[in-house]
Amino acid sequence: MRTSKLAVLLFTSMFFLNASAFKSDTLSLDQILLKTPLINQNNPALTVSEISYNEYEIRPVNFQDAIDFSSGLWITNSENQAQDNRMAIRGFGARSAFGIRGLKIILDGIPLTTPDGQSQVDNIPFQLIERVEIMKSLSSTRYGNASGGIVSINTFSSLTNKYIMEFGYGSYGYKKINGAYSKNSGKVSTILNISQAESDGYRDHSSYLNKSLFFKHVRKFQNMNLKFNLLYFDSPYAFDPGGLNIEAVEENRSQARDRNVLYRSKESIKQIQTGVVLDWDTELGLVNSNLYYSNRDFIGLLPFTNGGYVELNRDFSGAEISIKDKSQNFEWMVGTSIQDQKDIRKRYENNEGEKGVKVMDQIESFKSYGAFVLGSFNKPKYSIQAGLRYDRHEISLDDNIGIDQQYIDYSKSLNALSPNLGLIFRASNKGEIYINYGHAYETPSLSELSANPNGTGFNEELSPMISKGVDVGFRKSLKDVSYNVVAFYIDTEDEIVSYEVWGMNYYRNLGASKRYGIELEGSYRLNKRNTLNTSYTQANYEFTNQLINGQLPGVPKSNFSIEWIFTKDTFYAKLDLKYAHSLFADDMNQFKVPSFFLSNLALKNTYRIKDLDITAGFQIRNLFDEKYYDNIRLNAFGNRFYESASLRSYIFSVSTNF
């Protein structure tokens, strides 16, 4: 029985009374079925990659492993746990000094990205990832701020085995223990995962310990689906070895920077996030909604005295709702959302690892409201898609110290209008040409604004960056072969880049930039046992700033990956090869980071012993012992750009299922 119109209207009104915003999605045909709730229409005229896993195959050992195999995407820094993964799509996000910027990260329909555009992925249960969808076209029409791309992750709702225990050991003191409980009774499924990981790290002063809990509950009703998620992450310590100059790397690539050791540079995090996703069929159409809350408690020690001891408490909450329906050849979607972020940021002197005198005490707020409407006119041979979104952001700061104890109240608002137009033409059976034109914008984050080279308060000289771009692509999917080739061009004004002074990261608008290139992805199933996956990117990321012309630092012009997967009964093998072109470490393009070739090998087999399944796994990371860099610190003071990656290493694992 369908939900009544009155109930839907009342529920929708509650959202409108508390918000004045909209959150977006994509449009439809019937070629590629996108299953993630916030990308829940069938076939958008956008460039989208999908990576999927089954529960029996070789699992990723970190988040970079889970998502790395996509053209146009560049992800680094899986070894420095104090800095988190850094990810860029078509160059957006490359500037990040820590964590992820310029992209939207969504987990099981719940945004992990704050309204000011910051994301951390350290709490994602990567070993439970079932599917990843990566949208690379400009997408502010659908997702608002920080939309250089979308990464939507969906985890398993249940597993075949009720109980799973896994133990892992590896090089550099790596230890991991993981336990999972799963139950599925048809209309109700539950999964609980608890894990702990620790390592001494390849470099000095790079050890870490983290503990995590993930709970997911899905319940299906007659015309409604409800999903509840809870994540808890606790990292008591993750030490930061810092960046080195090339002379220090050549002397000893595993050493830490001396000042990072002296000031005990590290981070400590406790984070909890919970959310509810509700989908139901109504007389008005298919409704998708969510409600979520997150709290992140962060302590960071940086390698300098003044302001080098950071305390940050972040509250992040939001609610979203959208309604979609179709009539004959026309399909439409509207929605609303609101997000609220509050950062209580305090800085103290770092007296060689000890907390000193307070030098900053401010409350930063970022509220976001948006509204969108999407429409699609569909015919068997073509689809015309269009959308428009309006966003308003309210940013404020209360400085509780100020200059000469004079309290400062700072506030401003930013508005953005983001149009989108797309066309799909079905060129042949299972093949289609698509064209997309879109806008994207990205505001400075609160942490970037508060990194003020002129002292306390926000850096008022930092402006949002605005992008316009077009994709032209062809994709085809057959039984054993699928591929996608796309050319893109993006024009960006007021590009934001990072730079470092005495260990402190600051940000500035660099000027105009142009991104253009070609991306290719393909998958070929040779037979029942062998599958090949490949991706290739060739692009230019150019910028112009006054009289300076150069390449955007931190992202290579080209990279290539190929993956071979072999399965036979309970035996799995995976060999991946990756090549990355050289890149620049600074805006002036004076320091070039060399290209590298990387390979990993993984093996796994399951043995039946009485009533138990025992699975043994073995991985060789960096198979050919390549000397390369896990991360590059852009524009680092003293040319300390380089964070060396570990050499050949090994991971052994054993798990039991019952």
Secondary structure as a PSIPRED ss2 file (coil, helix, strand):
# PSIPRED VFORMAT (PSIPRED V4.0)

   1 M C   1.000  0.000  0.000
   2 R C   1.000  0.000  0.000
   3 T E   0.000  0.000  1.000
   4 S C   1.000  0.000  0.000
   5 K H   0.000  1.000  0.000
   6 L H   0.000  1.000  0.000
   7 A H   0.000  1.000  0.000
   8 V H   0.000  1.000  0.000
   9 L H   0.000  1.000  0.000
  10 L H   0.000  1.000  0.000
  11 F H   0.000  1.000  0.000
  12 T H   0.000  1.000  0.000
  13 S H   0.000  1.000  0.000
  14 M H   0.000  1.000  0.000
  15 F H   0.000  1.000  0.000
  16 F H   0.000  1.000  0.000
  17 L H   0.000  1.000  0.000
  18 N H   0.000  1.000  0.000
  19 A C   1.000  0.000  0.000
  20 S C   1.000  0.000  0.000
  21 A C   1.000  0.000  0.000
  22 F C   1.000  0.000  0.000
  23 K C   1.000  0.000  0.000
  24 S C   1.000  0.000  0.000
  25 D C   1.000  0.000  0.000
  26 T C   1.000  0.000  0.000
  27 L C   1.000  0.000  0.000
  28 S C   1.000  0.000  0.000
  29 L C   1.000  0.000  0.000
  30 D C   1.000  0.000  0.000
  31 Q C   1.000  0.000  0.000
  32 I C   1.000  0.000  0.000
  33 L C   1.000  0.000  0.000
  34 L C   1.000  0.000  0.000
  35 K C   1.000  0.000  0.000
  36 T C   1.000  0.000  0.000
  37 P H   0.000  1.000  0.000
  38 L H   0.000  1.000  0.000
  39 I H   0.000  1.000  0.000
  40 N C   1.000  0.000  0.000
  41 Q C   1.000  0.000  0.000
  42 N C   1.000  0.000  0.000
  43 N C   1.000  0.000  0.000
  44 P C   1.000  0.000  0.000
  45 A C   1.000  0.000  0.000
  46 L C   1.000  0.000  0.000
  47 T C   1.000  0.000  0.000
  48 V E   0.000  0.000  1.000
  49 S E   0.000  0.000  1.000
  50 E E   0.000  0.000  1.000
  51 I E   0.000  0.000  1.000
  52 S E   0.000  0.000  1.000
  53 Y C   1.000  0.000  0.000
  54 N C   1.000  0.000  0.000
  55 E C   1.000  0.000  0.000
  56 Y C   1.000  0.000  0.000
  57 E C   1.000  0.000  0.000
  58 I C   1.000  0.000  0.000
  59 R C   1.000  0.000  0.000
  60 P C   1.000  0.000  0.000
  61 V C   1.000  0.000  0.000
  62 N C   1.000  0.000  0.000
  63 F H   0.000  1.000  0.000
  64 Q H   0.000  1.000  0.000
  65 D H   0.000  1.000  0.000
  66 A H   0.000  1.000  0.000
  67 I H   0.000  1.000  0.000
  68 D C   1.000  0.000  0.000
  69 F C   1.000  0.000  0.000
  70 S C   1.000  0.000  0.000
  71 S C   1.000  0.000  0.000
  72 G C   1.000  0.000  0.000
  73 L E   0.000  0.000  1.000
  74 W E   0.000  0.000  1.000
  75 I E   0.000  0.000  1.000
  76 T E   0.000  0.000  1.000
  77 N C   1.000  0.000  0.000
  78 S C   1.000  0.000  0.000
  79 E C   1.000  0.000  0.000
  80 N C   1.000  0.000  0.000
  81 Q C   1.000  0.000  0.000
  82 A C   1.000  0.000  0.000
  83 Q C   1.000  0.000  0.000
  84 D C   1.000  0.000  0.000
  85 N C   1.000  0.000  0.000
  86 R E   0.000  0.000  1.000
  87 M E   0.000  0.000  1.000
  88 A E   0.000  0.000  1.000
  89 I E   0.000  0.000  1.000
  90 R C   1.000  0.000  0.000
  91 G C   1.000  0.000  0.000
  92 F E   0.000  0.000  1.000
  93 G C   1.000  0.000  0.000
  94 A C   1.000  0.000  0.000
  95 R C   1.000  0.000  0.000
  96 S C   1.000  0.000  0.000
  97 A C   1.000  0.000  0.000
  98 F C   1.000  0.000  0.000
  99 G C   1.000  0.000  0.000
 100 I E   0.000  0.000  1.000
 101 R E   0.000  0.000  1.000
 102 G C   1.000  0.000  0.000
 103 L C   1.000  0.000  0.000
 104 K E   0.000  0.000  1.000
 105 I E   0.000  0.000  1.000
 106 I E   0.000  0.000  1.000
 107 L E   0.000  0.000  1.000
 108 D C   1.000  0.000  0.000
 109 G C   1.000  0.000  0.000
 110 I E   0.000  0.000  1.000
 111 P E   0.000  0.000  1.000
 112 L C   1.000  0.000  0.000
 113 T C   1.000  0.000  0.000
 114 T C   1.000  0.000  0.000
 115 P C   1.000  0.000  0.000
 116 D C   1.000  0.000  0.000
 117 G C   1.000  0.000  0.000
 118 Q E   0.000  0.000  1.000
 119 S E   0.000  0.000  1.000
 120 Q C   1.000  0.000  0.000
 121 V C   1.000  0.000  0.000
 122 D C   1.000  0.000  0.000
 123 N C   1.000  0.000  0.000
 124 I C   1.000  0.000  0.000
 125 P C   1.000  0.000  0.000
 126 F H   0.000  1.000  0.000
 127 Q H   0.000  1.000  0.000
 128 L H   0.000  1.000  0.000
 129 I E   0.000  0.000  1.000
 130 E E   0.000  0.000  1.000
 131 R E   0.000  0.000  1.000
 132 V E   0.000  0.000  1.000
 133 E E   0.000  0.000  1.000
 134 I E   0.000  0.000  1.000
 135 M E   0.000  0.000  1.000
 136 K C   1.000  0.000  0.000
 137 S C   1.000  0.000  0.000
 138 L C   1.000  0.000  0.000
 139 S C   1.000  0.000  0.000
 140 S H   0.000  1.000  0.000
 141 T H   0.000  1.000  0.000
 142 R H   0.000  1.000  0.000
 143 Y H   0.000  1.000  0.000
 144 G C   1.000  0.000  0.000
 145 N C   1.000  0.000  0.000
 146 A C   1.000  0.000  0.000
 147 S C   1.000  0.000  0.000
 148 G C   1.000  0.000  0.000
 149 G C   1.000  0.000  0.000
 150 I E   0.000  0.000  1.000
 151 V E   0.000  0.000  1.000
 152 S E   0.000  0.000  1.000
 153 I E   0.000  0.000  1.000
 154 N E   0.000  0.000  1.000
 155 T E   0.000  0.000  1.000
 156 F C   1.000  0.000  0.000
 157 S C   1.000  0.000  0.000
 158 S C   1.000  0.000  0.000
 159 L C   1.000  0.000  0.000
 160 T C   1.000  0.000  0.000
 161 N C   1.000  0.000  0.000
 162 K C   1.000  0.000  0.000
 163 Y E   0.000  0.000  1.000
 164 I E   0.000  0.000  1.000
 165 M E   0.000  0.000  1.000
 166 E E   0.000  0.000  1.000
 167 F E   0.000  0.000  1.000
 168 G E   0.000  0.000  1.000
 169 Y E   0.000  0.000  1.000
 170 G E   0.000  0.000  1.000
 171 S H   0.000  1.000  0.000
 172 Y H   0.000  1.000  0.000
 173 G H   0.000  1.000  0.000
 174 Y E   0.000  0.000  1.000
 175 K E   0.000  0.000  1.000
 176 K E   0.000  0.000  1.000
 177 I E   0.000  0.000  1.000
 178 N E   0.000  0.000  1.000
 179 G E   0.000  0.000  1.000
 180 A E   0.000  0.000  1.000
 181 Y E   0.000  0.000  1.000
 182 S E   0.000  0.000  1.000
 183 K E   0.000  0.000  1.000
 184 N E   0.000  0.000  1.000
 185 S C   1.000  0.000  0.000
 186 G C   1.000  0.000  0.000
 187 K C   1.000  0.000  0.000
 188 V E   0.000  0.000  1.000
 189 S E   0.000  0.000  1.000
 190 T E   0.000  0.000  1.000
 191 I E   0.000  0.000  1.000
 192 L E   0.000  0.000  1.000
 193 N E   0.000  0.000  1.000
 194 I E   0.000  0.000  1.000
 195 S E   0.000  0.000  1.000
 196 Q E   0.000  0.000  1.000
 197 A E   0.000  0.000  1.000
 198 E E   0.000  0.000  1.000
 199 S E   0.000  0.000  1.000
 200 D C   1.000  0.000  0.000
 201 G C   1.000  0.000  0.000
 202 Y C   1.000  0.000  0.000
 203 R C   1.000  0.000  0.000
 204 D C   1.000  0.000  0.000
 205 H C   1.000  0.000  0.000
 206 S C   1.000  0.000  0.000
 207 S C   1.000  0.000  0.000
 208 Y E   0.000  0.000  1.000
 209 L E   0.000  0.000  1.000
 210 N E   0.000  0.000  1.000
 211 K E   0.000  0.000  1.000
 212 S E   0.000  0.000  1.000
 213 L E   0.000  0.000  1.000
 214 F E   0.000  0.000  1.000
 215 F E   0.000  0.000  1.000
 216 K E   0.000  0.000  1.000
 217 H E   0.000  0.000  1.000
 218 V E   0.000  0.000  1.000
 219 R E   0.000  0.000  1.000
 220 K E   0.000  0.000  1.000
 221 F C   1.000  0.000  0.000
 222 Q C   1.000  0.000  0.000
 223 N C   1.000  0.000  0.000
 224 M E   0.000  0.000  1.000
 225 N E   0.000  0.000  1.000
 226 L E   0.000  0.000  1.000
 227 K E   0.000  0.000  1.000
 228 F E   0.000  0.000  1.000
 229 N E   0.000  0.000  1.000
 230 L E   0.000  0.000  1.000
 231 L E   0.000  0.000  1.000
 232 Y E   0.000  0.000  1.000
 233 F E   0.000  0.000  1.000
 234 D E   0.000  0.000  1.000
 235 S E   0.000  0.000  1.000
 236 P E   0.000  0.000  1.000
 237 Y E   0.000  0.000  1.000
 238 A E   0.000  0.000  1.000
 239 F E   0.000  0.000  1.000
 240 D C   1.000  0.000  0.000
 241 P C   1.000  0.000  0.000
 242 G C   1.000  0.000  0.000
 243 G C   1.000  0.000  0.000
 244 L E   0.000  0.000  1.000
 245 N C   1.000  0.000  0.000
 246 I H   0.000  1.000  0.000
 247 E H   0.000  1.000  0.000
 248 A H   0.000  1.000  0.000
 249 V H   0.000  1.000  0.000
 250 E H   0.000  1.000  0.000
 251 E H   0.000  1.000  0.000
 252 N C   1.000  0.000  0.000
 253 R C   1.000  0.000  0.000
 254 S C   1.000  0.000  0.000
 255 Q C   1.000  0.000  0.000
 256 A C   1.000  0.000  0.000
 257 R C   1.000  0.000  0.000
 258 D H   0.000  1.000  0.000
 259 R H   0.000  1.000  0.000
 260 N H   0.000  1.000  0.000
 261 V H   0.000  1.000  0.000
 262 L H   0.000  1.000  0.000
 263 Y C   1.000  0.000  0.000
 264 R C   1.000  0.000  0.000
 265 S C   1.000  0.000  0.000
 266 K E   0.000  0.000  1.000
 267 E E   0.000  0.000  1.000
 268 S E   0.000  0.000  1.000
 269 I E   0.000  0.000  1.000
 270 K E   0.000  0.000  1.000
 271 Q E   0.000  0.000  1.000
 272 I E   0.000  0.000  1.000
 273 Q E   0.000  0.000  1.000
 274 T E   0.000  0.000  1.000
 275 G E   0.000  0.000  1.000
 276 V E   0.000  0.000  1.000
 277 V E   0.000  0.000  1.000
 278 L E   0.000  0.000  1.000
 279 D E   0.000  0.000  1.000
 280 W E   0.000  0.000  1.000
 281 D E   0.000  0.000  1.000
 282 T E   0.000  0.000  1.000
 283 E C   1.000  0.000  0.000
 284 L C   1.000  0.000  0.000
 285 G C   1.000  0.000  0.000
 286 L E   0.000  0.000  1.000
 287 V E   0.000  0.000  1.000
 288 N E   0.000  0.000  1.000
 289 S E   0.000  0.000  1.000
 290 N E   0.000  0.000  1.000
 291 L E   0.000  0.000  1.000
 292 Y E   0.000  0.000  1.000
 293 Y E   0.000  0.000  1.000
 294 S E   0.000  0.000  1.000
 295 N E   0.000  0.000  1.000
 296 R E   0.000  0.000  1.000
 297 D E   0.000  0.000  1.000
 298 F E   0.000  0.000  1.000
 299 I E   0.000  0.000  1.000
 300 G E   0.000  0.000  1.000
 301 L E   0.000  0.000  1.000
 302 L C   1.000  0.000  0.000
 303 P C   1.000  0.000  0.000
 304 F C   1.000  0.000  0.000
 305 T C   1.000  0.000  0.000
 306 N C   1.000  0.000  0.000
 307 G C   1.000  0.000  0.000
 308 G C   1.000  0.000  0.000
 309 Y E   0.000  0.000  1.000
 310 V E   0.000  0.000  1.000
 311 E E   0.000  0.000  1.000
 312 L E   0.000  0.000  1.000
 313 N E   0.000  0.000  1.000
 314 R E   0.000  0.000  1.000
 315 D E   0.000  0.000  1.000
 316 F E   0.000  0.000  1.000
 317 S E   0.000  0.000  1.000
 318 G E   0.000  0.000  1.000
 319 A E   0.000  0.000  1.000
 320 E E   0.000  0.000  1.000
 321 I E   0.000  0.000  1.000
 322 S E   0.000  0.000  1.000
 323 I E   0.000  0.000  1.000
 324 K E   0.000  0.000  1.000
 325 D E   0.000  0.000  1.000
 326 K E   0.000  0.000  1.000
 327 S E   0.000  0.000  1.000
 328 Q C   1.000  0.000  0.000
 329 N C   1.000  0.000  0.000
 330 F E   0.000  0.000  1.000
 331 E E   0.000  0.000  1.000
 332 W E   0.000  0.000  1.000
 333 M E   0.000  0.000  1.000
 334 V E   0.000  0.000  1.000
 335 G E   0.000  0.000  1.000
 336 T E   0.000  0.000  1.000
 337 S E   0.000  0.000  1.000
 338 I E   0.000  0.000  1.000
 339 Q E   0.000  0.000  1.000
 340 D E   0.000  0.000  1.000
 341 Q E   0.000  0.000  1.000
 342 K E   0.000  0.000  1.000
 343 D E   0.000  0.000  1.000
 344 I E   0.000  0.000  1.000
 345 R E   0.000  0.000  1.000
 346 K E   0.000  0.000  1.000
 347 R E   0.000  0.000  1.000
 348 Y E   0.000  0.000  1.000
 349 E E   0.000  0.000  1.000
 350 N E   0.000  0.000  1.000
 351 N E   0.000  0.000  1.000
 352 E C   1.000  0.000  0.000
 353 G C   1.000  0.000  0.000
 354 E E   0.000  0.000  1.000
 355 K E   0.000  0.000  1.000
 356 G E   0.000  0.000  1.000
 357 V E   0.000  0.000  1.000
 358 K E   0.000  0.000  1.000
 359 V E   0.000  0.000  1.000
 360 M E   0.000  0.000  1.000
 361 D E   0.000  0.000  1.000
 362 Q E   0.000  0.000  1.000
 363 I E   0.000  0.000  1.000
 364 E E   0.000  0.000  1.000
 365 S E   0.000  0.000  1.000
 366 F E   0.000  0.000  1.000
 367 K E   0.000  0.000  1.000
 368 S E   0.000  0.000  1.000
 369 Y E   0.000  0.000  1.000
 370 G E   0.000  0.000  1.000
 371 A E   0.000  0.000  1.000
 372 F E   0.000  0.000  1.000
 373 V E   0.000  0.000  1.000
 374 L E   0.000  0.000  1.000
 375 G E   0.000  0.000  1.000
 376 S E   0.000  0.000  1.000
 377 F E   0.000  0.000  1.000
 378 N E   0.000  0.000  1.000
 379 K C   1.000  0.000  0.000
 380 P C   1.000  0.000  0.000
 381 K C   1.000  0.000  0.000
 382 Y E   0.000  0.000  1.000
 383 S E   0.000  0.000  1.000
 384 I E   0.000  0.000  1.000
 385 Q E   0.000  0.000  1.000
 386 A E   0.000  0.000  1.000
 387 G E   0.000  0.000  1.000
 388 L E   0.000  0.000  1.000
 389 R E   0.000  0.000  1.000
 390 Y E   0.000  0.000  1.000
 391 D E   0.000  0.000  1.000
 392 R E   0.000  0.000  1.000
 393 H E   0.000  0.000  1.000
 394 E E   0.000  0.000  1.000
 395 I E   0.000  0.000  1.000
 396 S E   0.000  0.000  1.000
 397 L E   0.000  0.000  1.000
 398 D E   0.000  0.000  1.000
 399 D E   0.000  0.000  1.000
 400 N E   0.000  0.000  1.000
 401 I E   0.000  0.000  1.000
 402 G E   0.000  0.000  1.000
 403 I E   0.000  0.000  1.000
 404 D C   1.000  0.000  0.000
 405 Q C   1.000  0.000  0.000
 406 Q E   0.000  0.000  1.000
 407 Y E   0.000  0.000  1.000
 408 I E   0.000  0.000  1.000
 409 D E   0.000  0.000  1.000
 410 Y E   0.000  0.000  1.000
 411 S E   0.000  0.000  1.000
 412 K E   0.000  0.000  1.000
 413 S E   0.000  0.000  1.000
 414 L E   0.000  0.000  1.000
 415 N E   0.000  0.000  1.000
 416 A E   0.000  0.000  1.000
 417 L E   0.000  0.000  1.000
 418 S E   0.000  0.000  1.000
 419 P E   0.000  0.000  1.000
 420 N E   0.000  0.000  1.000
 421 L E   0.000  0.000  1.000
 422 G E   0.000  0.000  1.000
 423 L E   0.000  0.000  1.000
 424 I E   0.000  0.000  1.000
 425 F E   0.000  0.000  1.000
 426 R E   0.000  0.000  1.000
 427 A E   0.000  0.000  1.000
 428 S E   0.000  0.000  1.000
 429 N C   1.000  0.000  0.000
 430 K C   1.000  0.000  0.000
 431 G E   0.000  0.000  1.000
 432 E E   0.000  0.000  1.000
 433 I E   0.000  0.000  1.000
 434 Y E   0.000  0.000  1.000
 435 I E   0.000  0.000  1.000
 436 N E   0.000  0.000  1.000
 437 Y E   0.000  0.000  1.000
 438 G E   0.000  0.000  1.000
 439 H E   0.000  0.000  1.000
 440 A E   0.000  0.000  1.000
 441 Y E   0.000  0.000  1.000
 442 E E   0.000  0.000  1.000
 443 T C   1.000  0.000  0.000
 444 P C   1.000  0.000  0.000
 445 S C   1.000  0.000  0.000
 446 L H   0.000  1.000  0.000
 447 S H   0.000  1.000  0.000
 448 E H   0.000  1.000  0.000
 449 L H   0.000  1.000  0.000
 450 S H   0.000  1.000  0.000
 451 A C   1.000  0.000  0.000
 452 N C   1.000  0.000  0.000
 453 P C   1.000  0.000  0.000
 454 N C   1.000  0.000  0.000
 455 G C   1.000  0.000  0.000
 456 T C   1.000  0.000  0.000
 457 G C   1.000  0.000  0.000
 458 F C   1.000  0.000  0.000
 459 N C   1.000  0.000  0.000
 460 E C   1.000  0.000  0.000
 461 E C   1.000  0.000  0.000
 462 L C   1.000  0.000  0.000
 463 S C   1.000  0.000  0.000
 464 P C   1.000  0.000  0.000
 465 M E   0.000  0.000  1.000
 466 I E   0.000  0.000  1.000
 467 S E   0.000  0.000  1.000
 468 K E   0.000  0.000  1.000
 469 G E   0.000  0.000  1.000
 470 V E   0.000  0.000  1.000
 471 D E   0.000  0.000  1.000
 472 V E   0.000  0.000  1.000
 473 G E   0.000  0.000  1.000
 474 F E   0.000  0.000  1.000
 475 R E   0.000  0.000  1.000
 476 K E   0.000  0.000  1.000
 477 S E   0.000  0.000  1.000
 478 L C   1.000  0.000  0.000
 479 K C   1.000  0.000  0.000
 480 D C   1.000  0.000  0.000
 481 V E   0.000  0.000  1.000
 482 S E   0.000  0.000  1.000
 483 Y E   0.000  0.000  1.000
 484 N E   0.000  0.000  1.000
 485 V E   0.000  0.000  1.000
 486 V E   0.000  0.000  1.000
 487 A E   0.000  0.000  1.000
 488 F E   0.000  0.000  1.000
 489 Y E   0.000  0.000  1.000
 490 I E   0.000  0.000  1.000
 491 D E   0.000  0.000  1.000
 492 T E   0.000  0.000  1.000
 493 E E   0.000  0.000  1.000
 494 D E   0.000  0.000  1.000
 495 E E   0.000  0.000  1.000
 496 I E   0.000  0.000  1.000
 497 V E   0.000  0.000  1.000
 498 S E   0.000  0.000  1.000
 499 Y E   0.000  0.000  1.000
 500 E E   0.000  0.000  1.000
 501 V E   0.000  0.000  1.000
 502 W C   1.000  0.000  0.000
 503 G C   1.000  0.000  0.000
 504 M E   0.000  0.000  1.000
 505 N E   0.000  0.000  1.000
 506 Y E   0.000  0.000  1.000
 507 Y E   0.000  0.000  1.000
 508 R E   0.000  0.000  1.000
 509 N E   0.000  0.000  1.000
 510 L E   0.000  0.000  1.000
 511 G E   0.000  0.000  1.000
 512 A E   0.000  0.000  1.000
 513 S E   0.000  0.000  1.000
 514 K E   0.000  0.000  1.000
 515 R E   0.000  0.000  1.000
 516 Y E   0.000  0.000  1.000
 517 G E   0.000  0.000  1.000
 518 I E   0.000  0.000  1.000
 519 E E   0.000  0.000  1.000
 520 L E   0.000  0.000  1.000
 521 E E   0.000  0.000  1.000
 522 G E   0.000  0.000  1.000
 523 S E   0.000  0.000  1.000
 524 Y E   0.000  0.000  1.000
 525 R E   0.000  0.000  1.000
 526 L C   1.000  0.000  0.000
 527 N C   1.000  0.000  0.000
 528 K C   1.000  0.000  0.000
 529 R C   1.000  0.000  0.000
 530 N E   0.000  0.000  1.000
 531 T E   0.000  0.000  1.000
 532 L E   0.000  0.000  1.000
 533 N E   0.000  0.000  1.000
 534 T E   0.000  0.000  1.000
 535 S E   0.000  0.000  1.000
 536 Y E   0.000  0.000  1.000
 537 T E   0.000  0.000  1.000
 538 Q E   0.000  0.000  1.000
 539 A E   0.000  0.000  1.000
 540 N E   0.000  0.000  1.000
 541 Y E   0.000  0.000  1.000
 542 E E   0.000  0.000  1.000
 543 F E   0.000  0.000  1.000
 544 T E   0.000  0.000  1.000
 545 N E   0.000  0.000  1.000
 546 Q C   1.000  0.000  0.000
 547 L C   1.000  0.000  0.000
 548 I E   0.000  0.000  1.000
 549 N E   0.000  0.000  1.000
 550 G E   0.000  0.000  1.000
 551 Q E   0.000  0.000  1.000
 552 L C   1.000  0.000  0.000
 553 P C   1.000  0.000  0.000
 554 G C   1.000  0.000  0.000
 555 V C   1.000  0.000  0.000
 556 P C   1.000  0.000  0.000
 557 K C   1.000  0.000  0.000
 558 S E   0.000  0.000  1.000
 559 N E   0.000  0.000  1.000
 560 F E   0.000  0.000  1.000
 561 S E   0.000  0.000  1.000
 562 I E   0.000  0.000  1.000
 563 E E   0.000  0.000  1.000
 564 W E   0.000  0.000  1.000
 565 I E   0.000  0.000  1.000
 566 F E   0.000  0.000  1.000
 567 T E   0.000  0.000  1.000
 568 K E   0.000  0.000  1.000
 569 D C   1.000  0.000  0.000
 570 T C   1.000  0.000  0.000
 571 F E   0.000  0.000  1.000
 572 Y E   0.000  0.000  1.000
 573 A E   0.000  0.000  1.000
 574 K E   0.000  0.000  1.000
 575 L E   0.000  0.000  1.000
 576 D E   0.000  0.000  1.000
 577 L E   0.000  0.000  1.000
 578 K E   0.000  0.000  1.000
 579 Y E   0.000  0.000  1.000
 580 A E   0.000  0.000  1.000
 581 H C   1.000  0.000  0.000
 582 S C   1.000  0.000  0.000
 583 L E   0.000  0.000  1.000
 584 F E   0.000  0.000  1.000
 585 A C   1.000  0.000  0.000
 586 D C   1.000  0.000  0.000
 587 D C   1.000  0.000  0.000
 588 M C   1.000  0.000  0.000
 589 N C   1.000  0.000  0.000
 590 Q C   1.000  0.000  0.000
 591 F C   1.000  0.000  0.000
 592 K E   0.000  0.000  1.000
 593 V E   0.000  0.000  1.000
 594 P C   1.000  0.000  0.000
 595 S C   1.000  0.000  0.000
 596 F E   0.000  0.000  1.000
 597 F E   0.000  0.000  1.000
 598 L E   0.000  0.000  1.000
 599 S E   0.000  0.000  1.000
 600 N E   0.000  0.000  1.000
 601 L E   0.000  0.000  1.000
 602 A E   0.000  0.000  1.000
 603 L E   0.000  0.000  1.000
 604 K E   0.000  0.000  1.000
 605 N E   0.000  0.000  1.000
 606 T E   0.000  0.000  1.000
 607 Y E   0.000  0.000  1.000
 608 R E   0.000  0.000  1.000
 609 I E   0.000  0.000  1.000
 610 K C   1.000  0.000  0.000
 611 D C   1.000  0.000  0.000
 612 L E   0.000  0.000  1.000
 613 D E   0.000  0.000  1.000
 614 I E   0.000  0.000  1.000
 615 T E   0.000  0.000  1.000
 616 A E   0.000  0.000  1.000
 617 G E   0.000  0.000  1.000
 618 F E   0.000  0.000  1.000
 619 Q E   0.000  0.000  1.000
 620 I E   0.000  0.000  1.000
 621 R E   0.000  0.000  1.000
 622 N C   1.000  0.000  0.000
 623 L C   1.000  0.000  0.000
 624 F C   1.000  0.000  0.000
 625 D C   1.000  0.000  0.000
 626 E C   1.000  0.000  0.000
 627 K C   1.000  0.000  0.000
 628 Y C   1.000  0.000  0.000
 629 Y E   0.000  0.000  1.000
 630 D E   0.000  0.000  1.000
 631 N E   0.000  0.000  1.000
 632 I E   0.000  0.000  1.000
 633 R C   1.000  0.000  0.000
 634 L C   1.000  0.000  0.000
 635 N C   1.000  0.000  0.000
 636 A C   1.000  0.000  0.000
 637 F H   0.000  1.000  0.000
 638 G H   0.000  1.000  0.000
 639 N H   0.000  1.000  0.000
 640 R C   1.000  0.000  0.000
 641 F C   1.000  0.000  0.000
 642 Y E   0.000  0.000  1.000
 643 E E   0.000  0.000  1.000
 644 S E   0.000  0.000  1.000
 645 A C   1.000  0.000  0.000
 646 S C   1.000  0.000  0.000
 647 L C   1.000  0.000  0.000
 648 R C   1.000  0.000  0.000
 649 S E   0.000  0.000  1.000
 650 Y E   0.000  0.000  1.000
 651 I E   0.000  0.000  1.000
 652 F E   0.000  0.000  1.000
 653 S E   0.000  0.000  1.000
 654 V E   0.000  0.000  1.000
 655 S E   0.000  0.000  1.000
 656 T E   0.000  0.000  1.000
 657 N E   0.000  0.000  1.000
 658 F C   1.000  0.000  0.000
